[in-house]
Amino acid sequence: MTRARTPRPHEVDAARRDERLLRAFRDRDRDPGWRTRGLCQSVDPETFFPAPSESAEAAVALCRTCPVRGSCLAWALEAGDLHGVWGGTTARERRAMAVVWRSGELGQLAPVTAATAATDATSATGAAPAGSPAPSMDRRELLRLVNAG
């Protein structure tokens, strides 16, 4: 069995801008019965828990078309489930998302629906726009957030 590694700072920064994470934050309390309507109900559960040497692309592709992927991802992040595919994300992607989820900064990021707006503004001006997420955190802060959950 492979050991999961701590997400790198650039992975956490990418998670902050990930539309899937923002959707999960918006949908977290919206649909308590999401499990009964997930497209995964008609598929072998093993599809969502591939071996380390297998691709998760089949599960991720199915999730992209699922109407409850936001609630599903929110559940996985709340429960701390870092195995398999949930809400169209792999375990590796969710490890980085979990750092952002637990930090409490999503409340500040969620109103920004166009995640690329901040990226475009940064690249155009060379500086982060006002109200944008904090710059990359150092490794010590990242480890503190990962271990806090």
C-alpha positions in Angstrom: 0.0 0.0 0.0 1.3 3.4 -0.9 1.4 6.2 1.7 -0.4 9.4 1.0 1.8 12.4 1.0 1.0 15.9 2.2 -0.2 18.2 -0.6 2.4 20.6 -1.8 1.7 24.4 -1.5 1.0 24.8 -5.3 -1.6 21.9 -5.1 -3.3 23.7 -2.3 -3.3 27.0 -4.3 -4.8 25.2 -7.2 -7.5 23.7 -5.0 -8.5 27.2 -3.8 -9.4 28.0 -7.4 -11.0 24.7 -8.3 -14.6 25.2 -9.3 -15.5 21.7 -8.0 -14.5 22.8 -4.4 -16.5 26.0 -4.7 -19.5 24.0 -5.9 -19.1 21.6 -3.0 -19.1 24.5 -0.5 -22.3 25.9 -2.1 -24.0 22.5 -2.2 -22.9 21.2 1.2 -26.2 21.6 3.0 -28.5 21.8 -0.1 -29.3 18.2 -0.7 -29.4 15.7 2.2 -30.8 12.9 0.0 -28.1 13.2 -2.7 -26.9 9.6 -2.3 -30.2 8.2 -3.7 -29.9 10.2 -6.9 -26.2 9.8 -7.7 -25.3 8.2 -11.0 -23.0 5.9 -9.0 -26.0 3.9 -7.9 -26.1 2.0 -11.2 -22.4 1.3 -11.4 -20.2 -1.3 -9.6 -18.7 0.4 -6.5 -15.3 -1.0 -7.3 -15.2 1.5 -10.2 -14.8 4.3 -7.6 -12.0 2.6 -5.7 -9.4 1.6 -8.3 -6.2 0.0 -7.3 -3.2 2.3 -7.1 -2.0 1.0 -10.5 -5.3 1.6 -12.2 -6.8 4.7 -13.6 -9.7 6.5 -11.9 -10.7 8.2 -15.2 -13.8 6.0 -15.7 -15.2 7.1 -12.3 -14.2 10.7 -12.7 -15.9 10.8 -16.2 -19.1 9.4 -14.8 -19.1 12.0 -11.9 -18.7 14.8 -14.4 -22.2 14.1 -15.6 -23.7 13.5 -12.1 -26.2 16.1 -10.8 -25.2 15.6 -7.1 -21.4 15.8 -7.5 -21.2 19.0 -5.3 -23.0 17.4 -2.4 -21.0 14.2 -2.8 -17.7 16.1 -2.7 -18.8 18.1 0.3 -19.7 14.9 2.1 -16.3 13.4 1.4 -14.5 16.5 2.6 -16.6 16.8 5.7 -16.1 13.0 6.5 -12.4 13.2 5.7 -12.7 10.4 3.2 -9.5 10.4 1.2 -9.9 7.1 -0.6 -11.6 6.5 -4.0 -13.4 8.9 -6.2 -16.0 11.3 -4.7 -17.6 14.2 -6.4 -15.5 13.8 -9.5 -12.2 14.1 -7.6 -9.4 11.7 -6.9 -8.0 11.1 -3.4 -4.9 13.2 -4.4 -7.1 16.1 -5.4 -9.2 15.9 -2.3 -6.1 15.9 0.0 -5.3 19.4 -1.3 -9.0 20.4 -1.2 -9.2 19.2 2.4 -6.5 21.7 3.5 -8.6 24.5 2.1 -11.9 23.1 3.4 -10.6 22.8 7.0 -8.9 26.2 7.0 -12.2 28.0 7.0 -11.2 30.3 4.1 -13.9 29.0 1.8 -16.4 31.4 3.2 -14.3 34.2 1.8 -13.7 32.4 -1.6 -17.2 31.0 -2.2 -18.7 34.3 -3.4 -16.2 34.4 -6.3 -18.0 32.3 -8.9 -15.6 33.0 -11.7 -12.5 31.3 -10.4 -10.5 32.3 -13.4 -11.2 36.0 -12.8 -8.6 36.2 -10.1 -6.1 34.3 -12.2 -6.6 36.5 -15.2 -6.3 39.7 -13.1 -3.1 38.4 -11.5 -1.5 37.6 -14.8 -2.6 40.9 -16.4 -1.2 43.1 -13.6 1.5 40.9 -12.1 -0.1 41.4 -8.7 -2.9 39.7 -6.9 -6.2 41.7 -7.0 -7.7 43.0 -3.8 -9.7 40.4 -1.9 -7.9 37.5 -3.6 -6.8 34.5 -1.6 -3.6 34.8 0.4 -0.3 34.0 -1.4 1.1 30.5 -1.1 1.6 29.4 2.5 4.8 28.0 3.7 5.3 24.3 4.4 5.0 24.6 8.2 1.5 26.3 7.9 0.4 23.7 5.3 1.4 20.9 7.6 -0.4 22.5 10.5 -3.6 22.7 8.5 -3.4 19.2 7.2 -2.8 17.8 10.7 -5.5 19.9 12.3 -8.3 17.9 10.7 
